[in-house]
Amino acid sequence: MSLQRARVRLVAAALGLACAVASAAPADTALDRYLDGLRAWRASYTQTLTDARGRARGETQGVLLIQRPGKFRWESAPRGATATAQLMIADGRNLWFYDRDLEQVTVKPAARALSATPAALLSGAAPLREAFGVEAKGQRDGLEWVAVQPKSVDAEFRSARFGFAGLELRRLEIDDKLGQRAELRFARSERNGEVRADELAFATPAGVDVIGKPVQ
């Protein structure tokens, strides 16, 4: 698997988790308290990726926007870049992935494209605990942690951990099946702020190749 594809899969899993947990049943974990009344969430982030031997594989930065149910926007670029290099949008029907360097857009029906990831719960069709094991993990690094483990053997990752400071999500760690780890650190977050319709809609740039056919 290429480094780029590994990053995309891990971030997609992160996005799926961040959206999927919105359907959690009431319980007494930091995750459930955070989700109570959550309608939208926006934050900037930095992401580091390490391989199974603990070696750094790169660092990216970007912005994540989530709107319940089932929509998100993820913008990503190498650390220090001034323009978005990759953009992923789930608009409720389709998942769009735009790679600026390749001048290529890939589109798939969201239900099929995300079926093997936590983002399968974007539709809210199943409660969180039907698809994941959820466990409070106590304090670490000044944060309250909650671990999430998929029950499906088809999931793209092995486990994930959410780190909270009160009602703020500060960190998200995801381990994939190859032993790689993505760590996202969130900053400048906004809870239940305004979300414009155009932020969660994708317009294909002129002159790029389009792979796939969107669901209308």
C-alpha positions in Angstrom: 0.0 0.0 0.0 1.4 3.4 -0.9 2.1 6.0 1.8 -0.6 8.3 0.2 -3.2 5.6 0.2 -2.4 4.7 3.8 -2.8 8.3 4.9 -6.1 8.5 3.1 -7.5 5.3 4.6 -6.5 6.3 8.1 -7.9 9.8 7.8 -11.1 8.4 6.3 -11.4 6.1 9.3 -10.8 9.1 11.6 -13.6 11.0 9.8 -15.9 8.0 9.9 -15.2 7.6 13.6 -15.8 11.2 14.4 -19.1 11.1 12.5 -20.1 7.6 13.5 -19.9 8.2 17.2 -22.7 10.6 16.8 -25.1 7.7 17.0 -23.8 6.5 20.3 -26.4 5.3 22.9 -26.4 7.1 26.3 -23.6 5.9 28.6 -21.1 7.4 31.0 -17.9 7.9 29.1 -16.2 11.1 28.0 -17.2 10.2 24.4 -20.9 10.1 25.2 -20.8 13.3 27.2 -19.1 15.0 24.3 -21.7 13.8 21.8 -24.7 14.9 23.8 -26.3 17.6 21.7 -23.6 17.7 19.1 -24.8 18.8 15.6 -21.6 20.0 13.9 -18.0 20.3 14.7 -15.1 22.1 13.0 -11.4 22.0 13.9 -7.9 22.4 12.4 -5.5 19.6 12.9 -2.0 18.3 12.5 -1.5 14.6 11.7 1.6 12.4 12.1 1.9 8.9 10.6 4.3 6.3 12.0 5.0 2.8 10.7 5.0 -0.4 12.6 8.6 0.2 13.7 7.8 3.6 15.1 9.5 5.5 12.3 7.9 8.8 11.2 6.3 8.6 7.8 5.3 12.2 7.4 3.2 15.0 8.8 0.2 16.8 7.4 -2.1 19.6 8.4 -5.6 20.6 7.5 -9.2 21.3 8.5 -12.0 18.9 9.5 -15.7 19.8 9.3 -18.4 17.4 10.4 -22.2 17.8 10.2 -24.6 15.2 11.6 -25.8 13.0 10.1 -23.4 11.6 7.5 -21.5 14.6 6.1 -18.0 15.8 6.4 -15.2 17.8 4.7 -11.6 17.0 5.1 -8.8 19.2 3.7 -5.2 18.1 3.9 -1.7 19.3 2.9 1.9 18.6 3.8 3.0 20.6 6.9 3.9 24.1 6.0 2.0 24.1 2.6 -0.2 27.1 1.9 -2.7 25.3 -0.4 -4.9 22.2 0.0 -3.3 19.2 -1.6 -6.2 16.8 -1.1 -9.8 17.2 -0.4 -12.4 14.6 0.7 -16.1 15.4 1.0 -19.0 13.2 2.0 -22.2 14.9 0.9 -24.7 12.4 2.2 -24.9 10.5 -1.1 -21.3 10.3 -2.5 -17.8 10.3 -1.3 -15.5 12.6 -3.4 -11.7 12.6 -3.2 -9.8 15.2 -5.1 -6.0 15.0 -5.5 -4.7 18.3 -6.7 -1.3 17.0 -7.7 -2.7 14.2 -9.8 -5.5 16.5 -11.2 -7.9 13.6 -10.5 -11.2 13.2 -8.8 -12.6 9.9 -7.6 -16.2 9.5 -6.6 -18.1 6.5 -5.2 -21.5 6.1 -3.6 -20.9 6.8 0.1 -22.6 3.6 1.3 -20.3 1.4 -0.8 -17.1 3.4 -0.4 -17.4 3.6 3.3 -18.9 0.2 4.0 -15.6 -1.3 5.4 -14.8 1.6 7.7 -16.5 3.2 10.8 -18.0 5.7 8.3 -20.6 3.0 7.6 -22.4 4.5 10.5 -22.5 7.9 8.9 -26.2 7.3 8.0 -27.0 6.6 11.6 -28.6 3.3 10.7 -26.9 1.5 13.6 -26.0 2.5 17.1 -22.3 2.9 17.8 -22.1 -0.1 20.2 -23.6 -2.5 17.6 -20.5 -2.0 15.5 -17.8 -1.1 18.0 -16.6 -2.0 21.5 -16.3 1.2 23.6 -14.3 1.4 26.8 -13.2 4.2 29.1 -9.4 4.1 29.4 -8.8 6.7 32.2 -6.3 9.6 32.2 -3.2 10.0 30.0 -1.2 13.1 29.0 -3.8 15.3 30.8 -6.7 13.9 28.7 -9.5 11.5 29.4 -9.4 8.6 26.9 -12.0 6.4 25.4 -11.0 3.4 23.2 -13.1 2.2 20.3 -12.6 -1.2 18.6 -14.5 -2.4 15.5 -16.3 -5.6 15.7 -16.3 -6.2 11.9 -13.3 -8.1 10.4 -13.7 -5.9 7.3 -12.8 -2.7 9.2 -9.9 -0.7 7.9 -8.3 -0.3 11.3 -7.7 -2.3 14.5 -8.4 0.3 17.2 -8.8 4.0 17.9 -8.5 6.2 21.0 -10.2 9.6 21.6 -8.6 12.0 24.0 -10.9 14.6 25.6 -10.4 17.7 27.7 -13.9 18.2 29.1 -16.2 18.6 26.1 -13.3 19.2 23.7 -11.9 16.5 21.5 -8.1 17.2 21.5 -6.6 14.0 20.0 -7.4 10.9 18.0 -5.1 7.9 17.6 -5.8 5.2 15.0 -3.9 1.9 14.6 -4.3 0.1 11.2 -4.0 -3.6 10.4 -0.4 -3.1 9.3 0.7 -1.6 12.6 0.8 2.0 11.3 -0.5 4.7 13.6 -2.1 8.0 12.7 -2.3 10.7 15.4 -4.4 13.7 14.9 -4.1 16.7 17.3 -7.0 19.2 17.0 -6.9 22.9 17.6 -9.2 25.9 17.2 -12.3 23.7 17.4 -15.9 25.1 17.2 -18.9 23.1 18.4 -22.3 23.5 16.8 -21.3 26.5 14.7 -22.7 27.5 11.4 -22.1 25.2 8.4 -22.7 26.6 4.9 -24.2 24.3 2.3 -21.4 24.9 -0.1 -18.8 23.6 2.4 -20.3 20.1 2.1 -20.9 20.1 -1.6 -18.3 19.2 -4.2 -17.8 21.0 -7.5 -15.5 19.3 -9.9 -12.6 21.6 -11.0 -12.3 22.2 -14.7 -9.9 20.1 -16.6 -9.5 17.2 -14.1 -10.1 13.5 -14.7 -13.1 12.0 -13.0 -13.1 8.4 -12.0 -16.5 6.9 -11.1 -20.1 8.0 -11.4 -21.9 9.9 -8.6 -25.3 8.9 -7.2 -27.8 11.5 -8.1 
